[in-house]
Amino acid sequence: MNPVLVVAGARPNFMKVAPIVAALEAGHIPRFLVHTGQHYDAAMSDTFFSELGIPAPDRHLGVGSGSHASQTARVMEAFEPVLEETRPSWVVVVGDVNSTLACALVASKLRHATGCRIAHVEAGLRSNDWSMPEEVNRVLTDRLSDLLLTPSTDAEQNLLREGIEPERIVFAGNVMIDTLLRMLPAARAMNSPTMVRLAGKPYAVATLHRPSNVDDPDKLRVILTSLCGLTRSMPVVFPLHPRTRQRVTEFGLESLLEPLTATEPLGYTEMLGLQAGAAVVVTDSGGVQEETTVLGIPCVTLRETTERPVTVTEGTNRLAPWPLTEQGILTATNAALAQGSVPLGSRAPHGWDGRASERIVAALESLGSVA
Ligand code: UD1
């Protein structure tokens, strides 16, 4: 019986892969989990596997960091023999990281030789900003995939507008929310030292990692200065992505971390618990925009565009005025604070209901030769 091969590569993939693997197992469908190793250290990878109960990968490609070209190429070289050996019925790729595109590209060239088909989970999201590496990864992965599993209705519209045949598109809903709803009780019950220190007080959570924000010293200084400004009203918890940590040091901006509650990258449960209790979240992450929308926590996104517009039109998200300025970020944050939080799920878009992984596995079963 040919397995369903599921690819996980980087931190934002792990919460999407966890419920898909669980749903395959619940349906007794053989699966083969590949970890490309794009993210590799304990804080960015291992802790997500243990907290989310993801089984150990059947194969670890160990590619590590590198330039976009070398990282993508290394995943491709390492993935090709795995595909030839396992001959899966489906290759399931999620999200928009380099590993997503690399594995979809390899599978598309071996489609006929191995008999596999490609399913893209989180298909159809578009920022229309081609300077983002993730946008390149999203558009190309969608072109290469046989089955496009969309998280929201705007994603379907984007694909149809690009001329994708409607038969290739299936609405799945947002699989990340399956993990959020499963983990929320544990997240709320968690008592990490940071959570204990902040309990009962208003606080903000900030995350930052987009190259377009953190690789530019002036922009990084503006953002950090605005977060320092926010500490005049409340503590700001700032878990630092490794890329951001490197840039802060390189640009000599360490003093701007002092007023902030800067931490190492957090595990999933603690990050979710902190978001759920926050007065406001400031971020440039895609996943955090979605999580805050379901949690009902106001969010300010530090980007010019978002590929997740439903978080703005239906959810609790807003974009900070562009170009970013200290005053603009603070004004948007104050407006978000004035808006306040809403009850869990009251702004959740259609299909962000904890059952996306069931719909994904049902689509694979109905269209392909699984089990
Ligand atoms: C990647 C994804 C991005 C995603 C983000 C979430 C692409 C193009 N980008 O960006 O879509 O939102 O992950 O985290 O795929 N590093 C570590 N430990 C690790 C992993 C990385 O220290 O476990 C360091 C690397 O050495 C590198 C930096 O962090 O210097 C950035 O890692 P990289 O994989 O290049 O991209 P991200 O910025 O994490």
Residues whose N, C-alpha, C, O or C-beta is under 5 A from the ligand:
A	BS01	UD1	A10 R11 P12 Q38 H39 Y40 D41 M44 S65 G66 D96 V97 N98 P133 E134 H209 P242 R243
